[in-house]
Amino acid sequence: MSRRVKRPLRPAGDRPKGARPYRGSSAERPPAHRLGGKPAARFAAPPPRAKPLVAESAKVAPEPPPLPTKVQTVVVTADENNMRVDRFLEARFPGLSFSHIQRIVRKGELRVNGKRADSKDRLEEGQSVRIPPLRLDAPKGTGLLSEAATKTLQALKEMTLYEDADVVVLNKPAGLAVQGGSGITRNVDQMLEVMRDAKGQKPRLVHRLDRETSGCLLVAKTRFAATALTGSFRHRSARKIYWALVAGVPKPKQGRISTYLAKEESEEDSIMRVAKHGDEGASHAVTYYAVVETSAQKLAWVSLKPVTGRTHQLRAHMAHIDHAIVGDPKYFNKENWDLPGGLQNRLHLLARRLVIPHPRGGVIDVSAPLPPHMLQSWNLLGLEHDRFDPIENAPEE
């Protein structure tokens, strides 16, 4: 049971700077009402809060197929079309270790249509895959964790918003990188090493958040879950909602931003720029936005729903319509703009909510609270952080 209600809402004409309104028919729009004396004509009555997970507990996951003890040849199905070789093996044989997969591929023991394959090669429906005898790696000992590992595990537990046997959703704090890189000494991917199971499987990142963006980060604890959840993101059946504080008040107050984005490299940094269709490296990006509340017409709390998942998409899109996210070191370029007193000059962007099908049935529906620096800003500006979010009914395309 999901709270999502897909409605046939359609954009209605272009607006300057790439923004278009979305409204739906008058029959679909909720009656106007006011909260705290402020106009909120497009707001609907708050829906009942959803449970973090609505899963069908009666469903029992099927046992994974036994590992082949002799050479076998299998045919790639329609569902496996365009799947990477390593992901194909993980999906077919959930207990197989990553190192074992890499080993058989590297040695040329796995062949596609009689030819050697790389683990990153994409398979096509109807291809024949030769699979050698496989085995499970011996379980690792569950010795005592070091003091540092124990602290890391505790930090992960404190970040946890939801966890079960397949999935964990973390509330990533602002400033913590998701993956390693130049100058990064601590990151989520590295921290997950302490959560390896008895088979040596390490939880896997399913998507990414920018270093300074806080909020819901989905992690798969099993290969089975990783394959299913990655597919949900690829097929856009996952719904992500972000909150941001932006400069000025976007007009119209609800709209659609549709552009092409391409990476622009420089000696010092790289950013995503708005590009033209056909430009080298340009990808289409679509974002829906809705103003939730304003502060003296100088700042606006906006809710954002990305349809696509391009690098820095929300940050680049809000800057594109001249309402950059407060505290954004890359995209905030408004001249003669002073940060209101008391607000921290940090990125005000939160991965607020994640709704995605659970690999074993039901729906994961998790929300993250405002991080400390954003909560401070909300309090200083008098914004009601429990206000109903009007992006709920934004289209899915």
PESULNOR-V963701 format. One record per backbone hydrogen bond with DSSP energy under -1.0 kcal/mol. NH is the residue of the N-H (numbers start at 1). CO is the residue of the C=O. Records with the same first field share a line. If there is no record, write none. Layout:
# PESULNOR-V963701
NH->CO  CO
This chain:
# PESULNOR-V963701
9->7
12->21
18->15
19->16
20->256
29->25
35->38
38->35
43->40
54->363
57->55
59->56
72->131
74->129
76->127
81->78
82->123
83->80
85->121
86->119
88->84
89->85
90->86
91->87
92->88
93->89
96->93
101->97
102->98
103->99
104->100
105->101
106->102
107->103
108->105
109->104
110->104
111->130
112->115
113->128
115->112
121->118
123->83
126->76
127->124
129->74
130->111
131->72
134->68
140->198
150->146
151->147
152->148
153->149
154->150
155->151
156->152
157->153
158->154
159->155
161->169
162->169
164->167
168->219
169->162
170->217
171->159
172->170  215
175->211
176->173
184->181
188->177
189->178
191->187
192->188
193->190
194->191
195->192
196->193
197->201
200->197
204->220
206->218
213->210
214->349
215->172
216->351
217->170
219->168
220->204
221->166
226->222
227->223
228->224
229->225
230->226
231->227
232->228
233->229
234->230
235->231
236->233
237->232
239->355
241->353
242->304
243->350
244->302
245->348
246->300
247->324
248->298
255->289
256->20
257->287
258->18
259->285
261->283
262->273
264->271
266->269
271->264
273->262
275->260
279->276
282->279
283->261
285->259
287->257
288->305
289->255
290->303
291->253
292->301
293->301
295->299
298->295
299->295
300->246
301->293
302->244
303->290
304->242
305->288
307->286
308->286
313->310
316->312
317->313
318->314
319->315
320->316
321->317
322->319
323->318
326->245
328->325
332->328
343->340
346->344
348->326
349->347
350->243
351->214
352->350
353->241
354->366
355->239
356->364
358->362
361->358
363->54
364->356
365->52
366->354
368->352
375->371
376->372
377->373
378->374
379->375
380->376
381->377
383->378
387->384
392->389
394->391
